[in-house]
């Protein structure tokens, strides 16, 4: 109810008292989604359509029936969060600041999980640095299937091989 009251107060000019409850809820949710986008830009100071360079990481990586797709824009993060019903869009600032790299994991074209990689490389053996999976979540922050988690492990191993310093 509080969200609806906020919407009616802020958008009294657009609110129509003849709307059905479902229509009013849809309008309120659209308005809140637009507000979230504005807040993302204000917080990061970077437009949502700005493409962030993920080099040396791959933009697309496939393993078995899974595809790992780099989410390089705030709009892509917002779409992922809306589709998966979680807060990945709030990580836009971390992506802009190179602290995180976010991937959507798809199976047969359907989103099954979202992966956050730490871009804060940590010192490992003999001064080598490695990426780490910071978060892996499914829809509504659920735990992804074991085969997805296993594929993430393989992905992290592969990117660490690719980005390891050459002797």
HELIX and SHEET records of a PDB file:
HELIX    1   1 UNK A    2  UNK A   10  1                                   9    
HELIX    2   2 UNK A   21  UNK A   44  1                                  24    
HELIX    3   3 UNK A   74  UNK A   84  1                                  11    
HELIX    4   4 UNK A   88  UNK A   91  5                                   4    
HELIX    5   5 UNK A   92  UNK A   96  1                                   5    
HELIX    6   6 UNK A  125  UNK A  127  5                                   3    
HELIX    7   7 UNK A  139  UNK A  141  5                                   3    
HELIX    8   8 UNK A  146  UNK A  163  1                                  18    
SHEET    1   A 5 UNK A  60  UNK A  63  0                                        
SHEET    2   A 5 UNK A  66  UNK A  70 -1                                        
SHEET    3   A 5 UNK A 100  UNK A 107 -1                                        
SHEET    4   A 5 UNK A 110  UNK A 123 -1                                        
SHEET    5   A 5 UNK A 129  UNK A 137 -1                                        
END                                                                             
